[in-house]
Amino acid sequence: MKSKLSGNRRTFLKSAAIFSGVAALLGIVRPAPPKQKEALPQQDGSDQGYRLTDHVKKYYETARL
């Protein structure tokens, strides 16, 4: 009876060691970083950037504390 228990224990410990090693390797190995996207094309300057329009002014008025 004792030999069966020790055999099962040894099998359990061996499999636990194998699975923990695999888990450690999976934790170390990381997926490759995603490819960088191409840069956005330069605009011709027709866009003037931030504009203070009526709806923005209204938001600022309602957001005041």
C-alpha positions in Angstrom: 0.0 0.0 0.0 2.8 2.4 0.9 4.5 1.9 -2.5 1.3 3.0 -4.3 1.1 6.2 -2.3 4.7 7.1 -2.9 4.4 6.4 -6.6 1.4 8.6 -6.9 3.1 11.3 -4.9 6.2 11.1 -7.1 4.1 11.3 -10.3 2.2 14.3 -8.9 5.4 16.1 -8.0 7.0 15.4 -11.4 3.9 16.6 -13.2 3.7 19.7 -10.9 7.4 20.5 -11.7 6.8 20.1 -15.4 3.6 22.3 -15.4 5.3 25.0 -13.3 8.2 25.1 -15.7 5.9 25.4 -18.7 3.9 28.1 -16.9 7.2 30.0 -16.2 8.2 29.8 -19.8 4.8 31.0 -20.9 5.1 34.0 -18.6 8.6 34.9 -19.9 7.7 34.6 -23.6 5.8 37.6 -24.8 4.1 38.1 -28.1 5.9 40.3 -30.7 5.1 44.0 -30.5 2.6 45.1 -33.1 4.0 46.7 -36.2 4.1 50.4 -36.2 1.6 52.1 -38.4 2.7 54.4 -41.2 2.9 58.0 -40.3 -0.1 60.1 -41.2 0.3 62.2 -44.3 1.2 65.8 -43.7 -1.7 68.2 -44.2 -1.4 71.1 -46.5 -2.0 73.7 -43.8 -5.6 74.3 -44.6 -6.5 73.1 -41.1 -6.2 75.9 -38.7 -6.3 73.8 -35.5 -8.3 74.6 -32.4 -11.2 77.0 -33.0 -13.3 78.7 -30.4 -16.7 78.1 -31.8 -20.1 78.8 -30.3 -20.7 75.3 -29.1 -17.2 75.3 -27.4 -18.0 78.7 -25.7 -21.3 77.2 -24.5 -19.5 74.2 -23.1 -17.0 76.5 -21.3 -19.9 78.5 -19.8 -21.7 75.4 -18.5 -18.5 73.8 -17.2 -17.5 76.7 -14.9 -17.5 75.9 -11.2 
